[in-house]
Amino acid sequence: MTAERRSRSTEAFFGRRRGKTIRPVPAGALSGGLPRYRLDLGAPPPADLADLFTVSVTETRLEIGFGGGEHLLAEAGRLPAVGFIGVEPFVNGMAKLMLALTETPRGNVRVHDDDATRVLDWLPAASISVIDLLYPDPWPKKRHWKRRFVSRVNLDRFARVLKPGGLFRFASDIDTYVNWTLLHCRAHPAFDWQASSSSDWTNPYDAWPGTRYEAKAIREGRTPAYLTFMRR
């Protein structure tokens, strides 16, 4: 498959790439920061992902669609010995993260500004300890469901890169997407839902900082769900 065809096929998982015109300061942070923090997917991945980072790390986590980077930054600051790869194709969100990293550099952060499937296909097998997919685009219309990131093919990708015992964490305020994810993960042989009671899915993750998407959902009267699946 050519790079052009691959780009067209993978972009189905996300919507627009740009929002409002980026102001000069975050635009400068974006142009200056991306060369420093961006993964080079044209090179082979290191056998040990710790080599991606400029500080010593003991494990690597992946966040797909980090939005403005609130959760990614909070976790990277809270867990300095963990490496974080953040993926966000929306340019305005990446600019916001780069501005924050300009003000407070993080040697345990790397990013990719295109489709997450490219990172998943590039990563070595059993190299990631946690995958976070937090408030992804729900694609609510039935004819768009094929564009939801949670699918059998992407769960196969997750299963390949997650270590045994690794976690896939999914948060959403859209009931239909929560149910969709539960059905897909429970049907996949590599994942076990980690819920010991009927109320577990309403409890945020440990040290959860919240996100702007979550705050909006709560303001509008929607109840967030937090699902955790373990890689067998």
HUUR-V705764 format. One line per field, one symbol per residue. ss: DSSP state (H for helix, E for strand, L for the rest). phi: phi as a letter, one per 20 degrees, with the letter a starting at -180 (. if undefined). burial: # if it has 24 or more other ideal C-beta (glycine too) atoms within 12 Angstrom, else .. Layout:
BEGIN
ss=???
phi=???
burial=???
END
This chain:
BEGIN
ss=LLHHHHHHHHHHHLLLLLLLLLLHHHHHHHHHHHHHHELLLLLLLLLLHHHHLLLLLLEEEEEELLLLLHHHHHHHHHLLLEEEEEELLLHHHHHHHHHHHHHLLLLLEEEELLLHHHHHHHLLLLLEEEEEEELLLLLLLHHHHHHLLLLHHHHHHHHHHEEEEEEEEEEELLHHHHHHHHHHHHHLLLEEELLLLLLHHHLLLLLLLLLHHHHHHHHLLLLLEEEEEEEL
phi=.ffffffffeffecefecdfgffgfffffffeegffdffdfedffffdfgffdecfcdbcdcddmemengfgffffffcfedecdddbfffffffffffffffcfcfdccccdbfffffffeffflddebddcdlfgflffgfdgfefffbgfffffgffeffgnfdddccaddgffffgfgffffeefeccfecdbfegfeeffglfemcfffgffffeneefccdccdff
burial=.........#..##...........#..##..##..###.#...#...##.##...#.###################.#..####################....#.#############.##...#############.....#.#####..##.#######..#########..##.###.##..#.##.##......#...#.....#.##..#......########.
END
